[in-house]
């Protein structure tokens, strides 16, 4: 089933329902669903073997009027849209990096009945096993998708597989992709990242490396996931 048939199906279900009655002439949830499916199509990146990576984090910008009318229904609406996106993705061999998130925002420059979609790919991350979540005593941390992980000895392995300490659901990441090696303490703390023979490699500050020292401000790219090493305030 293609995008238009999906949109038509949703529209038929909406007619006579609460959304069609409440938002007649304004932005309709079916229009948002339709546009998000188009976003998946336009942003799909081939992973191989007819599999495609697509965005899973969406921001819907609406006029003040449309935002005020849609927001009270946003929980129900986004749940229905999420279900449709998963169905559409399954039909097209699309893969999401992590959970689908849909947020609404008010944008004063948009006229009534118009909306804008922005998207990004955000991998889900599991905290390193056996590592404290507290960063107060950590001189350096690595931030992944908004979550900080302390860099303390001996370090940890990053990968997509179940055996990795820090698991990242990113198809571009190998099962055991890289290792953060941490030695010393305090001012003598030393941190480096080592490629564990990954398929797609590691970029540190834009350069592909097999091994590299890390410092406050180092930026790491593995797969489609970006990481930032920095010193938390007060450390």
N, C-alpha and C positions, 0 to 999 in steps of 0.2 A: 504494500500500500504506500503510495507516494505522499508527498507533503500536502498536495491539494485535497486528496481524498481524506486525509487525516483531518484537515481543517474543516472540510465539509461535514464530516462525521461529528466533530465537536460543535459546529454551528447548529446542526440539527438537534443535538442534545441540549443546547443552550436555549433555543427558541421555546418560549413558554416558561422557562425557568427563571430563577431569581436574577441571574446576571442580565439576561435579555431584557427583563422588565425594568431593572434598575438603571441600566446603562444604555438604553436605546438612544442612538445618535452620538454616543461618546465612545471612548476606547472600549472594545469588547475583549473579554478574556480569550476568545477564539482567535482574535487578531494577534494577541501576544503569543499564543501557542504557535500560530502559523509563522510568525517572525522568528521565534526561537528555533524552530525546525530549519528555517532558512539559514540561521546563524550556524547551526551544526554543519550544514552542507558547505557553507562558504569557508569555515574554519577547519574543516577536517584535514588531518595530516596523516599520510599513509604510514603504517607501521610494518607493513609486509603481510603477505598471505591474505590479501583482501580485508585487512583490519585497519581501522582508521581511529586515530585519537581525536576527540572532540572536546570543546570546552564544557565545564561543569559548574561554573560560577557565573551567574548572570545578574546584571543590574538593569532594571527597567526604569527609565526616566519618563515621568508623566507631567502633564500640565497641572497647575494647582487644582483646577476643577476635577480632572480625572483622578488625580491622586486622592483627593478628599473622598471621592465616591468609591474608589476601588479598595482603599486601604482597610476599611472595616471588614472586608471579605477576603483579605489577602491570605490568611492561613488556609482557608478552604480552596481558594483559587490556585495558590502555588502548589498545593498538594495534588490537585487535579492535573495541572500543567506538568508537574514532575512525572506523574504516571504516564502521561502521553509522550513525554520526551524519552522515557525509558523504552516505551513500545516502539517509537520511531527509530531509536538508536539500534534496537535489536534487529529490526527489519533491514537496516542498512549496514550492518557489521561495524557499527560505531562503538568505541570504547570510552567510558568515562574514567578519569583518573581517580576520582573519589566521589563523595556524596554530591548530589545536585543541590545547589543553593540558589534561590531566586529572591532578590530583594527589590523593593520599590523605593523610588526617591522622587521628590517634587523638584521640578525644574521650571522656574518662572518663564523662561524664554520660549517654552513650547506652547503652541496653541491647543485649544480643546480638540480632542480627537486625534492628536498626533502623539507618538511616543518614540523613544530611542532605546536601542538595546546595545549594551556593551557586555563583553564576555571575556573570560580567561580560563585557563586550565590550571586547576589547583589539585595537587595530589594529597590524598589522605596520609597522615603520618601517625605511626604508633611510637610511643615514648620508648627510649632505650630500656631494655630489661636490666634491673638491678642498679639503675642510676637514679639518684634523687632528683625530684623535680625542682628543688630549691636552687636558685642561682645566687643567693646572697654571698656564699663563700667561694664562688667561682670567679676566677680572674677573667676568663673568656667564656663566651657562650656561642653556640651556633643557632641561628634562627631559621626555621623551616616553615614556610606558610603561616607565619605569625606566631609559632610556638618556639620558645627558647629552650635549648638543651645545654646543660652545663658541660664544659670541656674539662673533665677531671681525669687523672690517671686511672686506668691505663688507656682510656679512650673507648671507642666502640666501632662496630661495623655497620655500614649503611648499605641497604639493598632492598630488593623487592621480595626476597624469599623469606620463609618462616624462620630460618636460622639466623637472619640478620638481627642485630640489636635494635637499630633504628629502621623500622620498616616503612617504606614509602611506596604507595600504590601508584607507580608511574611505569607504564610499559616500556619506556626508554631506559629504565634502570635495570641492571643485571641483578640476579638473585643475591649475590654478594658483590657489590659494586666497588666499594671503597672503604678504607679504614681510617678513622681519625686516631692518630697515635699521640698520646699525651704523656709527657714525662715531667718530673720536677714539680715544684710547688711555688706559690708566691711569685716573686720577681724572677725566679729561675724556671718558671713554667715554659715548656716548649711543646708546640703543637704542630703537627704536620698531617697531610692527607696523602694516602698511598692508594694508587689504582690496583685493584685486586684482579686484574685481567678482564675488566669489563668489556662489553661489546662496543659501547659508544664513548668510552673514555671520560675524562674529567677536564673541565676548564677552570682555571684559577685566575681571576682577574683578566679573563678574556684569552688566556693562553692554554693550549692543550698540554697537559703534563702527565707524567707517570707518578711523580712524587713532588710535593712542594711544601715548604714551610708556610704556616698560617699566622697571621697577626691580626690585630684590631683593624677592621675594615676590609679584610679579605672577602672576596666574592667568589662563590663556587657554583658551577653549573654542572649538574649531572642529569641526563635525560632532559625532561622539560621542567625540571625543578631547580629553583635558585635558592641558594643558602647565603647567609651573611654571618661572618664571624665578627664579634665585637665585645668590648668590655662593658658589662652592665653598670649603670650608675651606682656609685657607692662601693665598687669593687676595688 
